[in-house]
Amino acid sequence: MLSPRQAEAAMAERDGTDDSVGAFVPGPRATCAGAPEGPLAGLGFAVKDLYDIAGWPTGYGNPDWERTHPVAAGTAPVVQMLLQAGASLRGKTRTVELAYGLTGENVWQGTPLNPRAPDRFPGGSSCGSAAAVAAGLVDFALGSDTGGSVRIPASYCGVYGIRPSWGAVSLAGACGLGPSFDTAGWFAARAGLLARVGAVLLPEDAAPGQHPGPLLKPEEPWVNADPSTALALGEAMEALQGLLGPALSIGLAPEGLPAFYEHFRNAQAAEAWATLGSWVAATRPRFGPGVAERFAAARDMDPARAAAGRDFRRQVAARLRALLAGGAVLAYPTSPAPAPRLEASQAEQNAVRERSMGVTAIAGFAGLCEVSLPVAEAAGAPVGLSLVAAPGRDRALLALAERLAGALGLPV
């Protein structure tokens, strides 16, 4: 006779989620049927393995984390909302260890395949969720985004992804990394489905009915991007201007994106150590390449540098929120380049990480909502265009993403 977990694993195999790209956590599959009716009825979804599912371990991408934490007693509210809306859980997806990385590597479980660019990384830390959607294994998938972990894999894997306004979606029952930056985001292969999930999870917009605009084109993220990436996104920008009017070029980061990266990194590292440092120090866990170094840097962070990062954040947040308060929308490359190739050295990966996080810090500092749209390819691999709006404008931003997808002739 099968145990409950074996029966659920067998059900996962029967419903077709065969995991052709290594997106799911190895072993028995955490599954749960959704309500028979609801706005998401009949859809299947996956959940990044940092959200609790009752009766299942929360592995957080690391064997020592799973070993030292009990099986979850309850299910995270955000997952419950999706189940109650009719969607069925197909399993938990792989993540970078303790969500502290942007490439998608996991030496313990294996790095998921990027379905759209198999010779490149899928992006992290929500790597498994992005890969599952890109491969068509599920209709949508839940991830999390602290420093770019939904937006970057969305761009790398050629799917839609949203980092909602900070605090818009509950992170109760989820493992934390940098609590004042952490958000619960999700992926979908179609803009319309990304918005349907948002209609379930998001509160009503702060200014319902307000039309988006003007369109702002910040110079720094465009200059930061590879020329081939910027060129590839040209058609999408033209279509976006057809919807919102001519883009206004602005200087958004006079301090420079390297300063954005440095201050974000320092502020985030201090939070990461405050959140996870006691466990790291007590457990002395095994970590893969890059993760141990990041935690060591967090442990040794000069408090003055962390404080400077927080001060910088306050200044930038005030600037950006004032700029976007009337409904303005920013548009720029989600990532400066396609995903790094799998053979990229650690130094090459770090260089991409720095360039990427200088851009992802824009929304991160101010708690802005950001949607990445899979609108182009560069060097034969996906690159995304990001739309960014003020906190509390999530639903309007998702509606704009749908309009842009339609204008570009993409499936909606």
LINBELZI-V770643 format. One record per residue. RES is the residue in one small letter. OMEGA is omega in whole degrees, -180 to 180 (999 if undefined). NEAR is the number of other C-alpha atoms within 10 Angstrom. Layout:
BEGIN
RES|OMEGA|NEAR ; RES|OMEGA|NEAR
END
This chain:
BEGIN
m|-178|5 ; l|171|9 ; s|179|8 ; p|-179|10 ; r|178|16 ; q|178|15 ; a|179|15 ; e|178|19 ; a|178|19 ; a|178|15 ; m|178|17 ; a|179|21 ; e|-178|14 ; r|-176|10 ; d|169|11 ; g|179|11 ; t|-172|18 ; d|176|13 ; d|180|19 ; s|-176|15 ; v|-180|18 ; g|-178|19 ; a|-174|31 ; f|174|31 ; v|180|22 ; p|177|14 ; g|-180|9 ; p|-173|18 ; r|174|24 ; a|-179|25 ; t|179|23 ; c|179|17 ; a|177|15 ; g|177|23 ; a|-177|16 ; p|179|14 ; e|179|12 ; g|-176|15 ; p|179|15 ; l|-177|22 ; a|179|18 ; g|-180|16 ; l|176|18 ; g|180|25 ; f|177|28 ; a|-174|31 ; v|175|27 ; k|-174|31 ; d|165|30 ; l|174|26 ; y|180|28 ; d|170|27 ; i|-175|27 ; a|178|14 ; g|-178|14 ; w|176|19 ; p|171|20 ; t|-170|25 ; g|178|27 ; y|174|24 ; g|-175|27 ; n|-177|23 ; p|180|15 ; d|174|16 ; w|-179|20 ; e|-178|14 ; r|-173|12 ; t|179|11 ; h|-179|11 ; p|173|13 ; v|-176|16 ; a|179|16 ; a|-179|13 ; g|-179|13 ; t|-180|17 ; a|-178|19 ; p|-179|19 ; v|177|21 ; v|178|23 ; q|180|16 ; m|180|15 ; l|178|25 ; l|180|23 ; q|177|20 ; a|174|22 ; g|-180|21 ; a|-179|29 ; s|-180|24 ; l|-180|25 ; r|178|28 ; g|177|28 ; k|-176|30 ; t|-178|30 ; r|177|36 ; t|169|36 ; v|-178|30 ; e|179|27 ; l|175|21 ; a|-173|29 ; y|178|24 ; g|-175|24 ; l|-178|28 ; t|-177|28 ; g|180|28 ; e|170|27 ; n|-174|23 ; v|-177|14 ; w|-176|15 ; q|-175|19 ; g|180|16 ; t|180|24 ; p|175|30 ; l|172|26 ; n|-174|28 ; p|-178|22 ; r|-180|18 ; a|-172|18 ; p|179|15 ; d|-177|15 ; r|178|21 ; f|177|27 ; p|-174|36 ; g|-178|34 ; g|6|35 ; s|179|33 ; s|-172|38 ; c|-177|37 ; g|180|35 ; s|179|37 ; a|-179|44 ; a|-180|35 ; a|178|33 ; v|-178|28 ; a|-180|26 ; a|-179|20 ; g|-180|15 ; l|177|24 ; v|179|24 ; d|177|21 ; f|-177|29 ; a|180|31 ; l|174|29 ; g|171|31 ; s|-176|32 ; d|174|27 ; t|179|26 ; g|179|34 ; g|-167|29 ; s|164|31 ; v|-174|33 ; r|-177|36 ; i|177|34 ; p|175|35 ; a|179|37 ; s|-177|33 ; y|-175|33 ; c|176|32 ; g|176|31 ; v|175|29 ; y|178|32 ; g|178|33 ; i|163|32 ; r|-178|31 ; p|174|33 ; s|-178|27 ; w|178|24 ; g|-177|17 ; a|-178|20 ; v|-175|17 ; s|173|16 ; l|172|18 ; a|-179|13 ; g|177|19 ; a|177|21 ; c|-178|21 ; g|173|23 ; l|175|22 ; g|-167|23 ; p|-180|17 ; s|175|16 ; f|-173|23 ; d|173|25 ; t|176|30 ; a|-180|24 ; g|-180|26 ; w|-177|31 ; f|171|34 ; a|179|29 ; a|-180|25 ; r|180|22 ; a|-179|28 ; g|179|20 ; l|176|19 ; l|180|26 ; a|179|23 ; r|177|15 ; v|178|22 ; g|179|20 ; a|178|15 ; v|-170|16 ; l|-170|21 ; l|170|18 ; p|175|14 ; e|-179|15 ; d|-180|16 ; a|-180|14 ; a|-177|13 ; p|179|11 ; g|179|8 ; q|-179|12 ; h|179|13 ; p|177|19 ; g|2|17 ; p|177|18 ; l|-178|21 ; l|179|24 ; k|-178|20 ; p|-173|18 ; e|-169|16 ; e|179|18 ; p|179|26 ; w|177|20 ; v|180|13 ; n|-177|20 ; a|171|21 ; d|179|16 ; p|-179|13 ; s|177|14 ; t|179|25 ; a|180|22 ; l|-177|14 ; a|-177|21 ; l|-177|20 ; g|-178|14 ; e|179|13 ; a|178|20 ; m|177|20 ; e|179|14 ; a|179|17 ; l|177|23 ; q|174|17 ; g|179|13 ; l|-172|16 ; l|-176|17 ; g|-176|13 ; p|179|15 ; a|175|20 ; l|178|13 ; s|-179|12 ; i|169|12 ; g|-174|13 ; l|-172|20 ; a|-179|20 ; p|178|10 ; e|-178|9 ; g|180|14 ; l|174|23 ; p|176|17 ; a|176|15 ; f|180|25 ; y|-174|22 ; e|-178|18 ; h|176|24 ; f|-178|26 ; r|-177|22 ; n|180|23 ; a|180|26 ; q|-178|24 ; a|179|24 ; a|178|25 ; e|-180|20 ; a|180|21 ; w|177|23 ; a|-177|16 ; t|-170|16 ; l|-173|16 ; g|-178|18 ; s|178|12 ; w|179|14 ; v|-178|18 ; a|-177|11 ; a|-174|8 ; t|-174|12 ; r|-174|12 ; p|171|14 ; r|179|14 ; f|174|19 ; g|-178|15 ; p|176|11 ; g|-176|15 ; v|179|19 ; a|-180|17 ; e|-180|12 ; r|178|17 ; f|176|20 ; a|178|15 ; a|178|15 ; a|179|22 ; r|-174|18 ; d|-177|12 ; m|176|16 ; d|-180|12 ; p|179|12 ; a|179|10 ; r|177|16 ; a|179|22 ; a|177|15 ; a|177|15 ; g|179|23 ; r|178|19 ; d|178|14 ; f|180|17 ; r|-179|21 ; r|180|13 ; q|-179|12 ; v|-180|20 ; a|179|19 ; a|180|12 ; r|-175|14 ; l|-179|20 ; r|176|16 ; a|-179|11 ; l|-173|17 ; l|-172|21 ; a|-177|14 ; g|179|16 ; g|-180|19 ; a|-180|17 ; v|173|25 ; l|175|24 ; a|180|22 ; y|180|25 ; p|178|26 ; t|178|31 ; s|-177|33 ; p|-175|28 ; a|171|26 ; p|180|29 ; a|174|26 ; p|177|20 ; r|-176|16 ; l|-179|15 ; e|-180|11 ; a|179|12 ; s|178|11 ; q|179|11 ; a|178|9 ; e|178|12 ; q|179|18 ; n|179|16 ; a|177|11 ; v|179|19 ; r|-179|20 ; e|179|17 ; r|-178|20 ; s|-175|26 ; m|171|24 ; g|179|27 ; v|-179|27 ; t|179|27 ; a|-179|25 ; i|177|25 ; a|-177|25 ; g|-179|27 ; f|-171|26 ; a|-179|22 ; g|-177|26 ; l|172|24 ; c|-176|26 ; e|176|32 ; v|174|31 ; s|-179|31 ; l|-179|29 ; p|-169|27 ; v|-173|24 ; a|172|21 ; e|173|20 ; a|-177|18 ; a|177|11 ; g|-178|10 ; a|-176|21 ; p|168|23 ; v|-176|33 ; g|172|35 ; l|-180|26 ; s|168|25 ; l|-173|24 ; v|-179|27 ; a|-178|30 ; a|175|26 ; p|179|22 ; g|179|23 ; r|-173|27 ; d|-177|29 ; r|177|21 ; a|180|22 ; l|177|25 ; l|177|25 ; a|177|16 ; l|178|22 ; a|176|25 ; e|-180|22 ; r|-180|19 ; l|177|23 ; a|178|22 ; g|-180|15 ; a|180|14 ; l|-179|15 ; g|178|9 ; l|177|14 ; p|-179|11 ; v|999|15
END
